[in-house]
């Protein structure tokens, strides 16, 4: 087979799922039941979410979904983790107006007055999660990966959401 | 006529087929039920002024009336995955269930992988394999966007995939891609009999390995997006000859018009059982072209 890029990478080590649920619970108020049936693994400075408690006995490139980056002082949830679980958030979550959502989708920063603490927040529009934002001193900074951003003028057919 | 004239005797309503193959494909997408539900998604799109119509044969598939579906916010959120209609058929035939162990042997870029992950409701194990380094990046990116947590990505040469036991295996092999002509006309110019025959060896080796790593009673689906019998019935009959204890099952998807596989082609006699395979032609359902075979291991 072709040489695996993982051969020299750190292994996936199982984590205490309660610990990860606690991080998501204390920051976003996501109940631990949201992660029922999900196992977590640490590789390097990333936490991965996977459907099984053991990784398969194969030489793999990735298992499951990159869930949290623990590189910085504060764990940073990935866009895809929040798109999947952010709907359960009860705090540190902002639902943007359509104009604000367009700025976020374009990857920009904007002034925003919101009842959230400084740090990472779940960003949604019309009840559907767009991704992760960094809220700091009245400013919301989009954390969308560059390859997912859409320039404001390019956004297609975006009007009101459907509510929850 | 770009290598299609050889099919004049086997493709029904051949004039309509040729006419269809030079028309562009309609924009289609799959609703990703790992992240949204169908009613909510349809409501969102309609609210945004995007006309959409579910497929008659598959409730998660929709046709969209929009200029740039890639720039829809629903795409950014992973609520839809842009995918050609007919490519959704092989996971439907595979019919994976939540909690099973499934292998997608030739997975990149991951449209069918993410469809399988969704059908498995993010439970069990789906191994998505592809040897090509560059293609694995798009596979991983599509799995992340889909919110698939039950996928393990591997990069083995599929012909030598390690010994494992899977409930279901999809072998969506590399092919000459004639069925993709409506997306990219250049595929027709690149076709040659030599290429089809060269690929046949690889496809048969992949399918054979797929069968070997299926557990007894397991299902193996073989699919391609080409019309060339050398890469379709030719591959299936070769593997049926080589491997004992395999049965070929009827492929039939309600409300999707399929044509039976070919029992004979040129000098090759594939046998009547090959009619259980399904061929999908562009003029029948206004889609791309496709071939699907379903094997069950004793």
Interface residues (C-beta under 8 A of the other chain):
Chain A: X1 X2 X4 X37 X38 X49 X50 X51 X52 X55 X56 X58 X59 X60 X61 X62 X63 X64 X65 X66 X78 X80 X83 X84 X101 X105 X125 X126 X128 X129 X130 X144 X147 X148 X150 X154 X155 X156 X157 X158 X159 X160 X161 X162
Chain B: X34 X35 X36 X40 X43 X44 X45 X47 X48 X49 X50 X66 X67 X68 X69 X71 X72 X73 X76 X77 X78 X79 X122 X123 X124 X125 X127 X131 X133 X136 X140 X141 X143 X144 X145 X147 X148 X149 X150 X151 X152 X153 X154 X155 X156 X157 X160 X162 X164
